[in-house]
């Protein structure tokens, strides 16, 4: 599987979010965040900066999820990546 152009295939990371006071936020609370963390599964043919296995934060409002080879893969555009870790 190879994304075409500026698209990127990623796997989402479910992370535990803790406030400064030590409270652990529930899944519903974290769904309210605009940005989500993922690992690049496969960058598109025209993606130059982001590499496979990079950890990223992306705008989840501009993503969609597909079932490819029995795995849930999220597809985003390169321009929706806000941070590369």
Beta strands, then each sheet from edge to edge (+ up, - down):
strand 1: 7-12
strand 2: 35-43
strand 3: 55-59
strand 4: 64-68
strand 5: 71-77
strand 6: 81-84
sheet 1: 4+ 5- 1+ 2- 3+ 6-
end
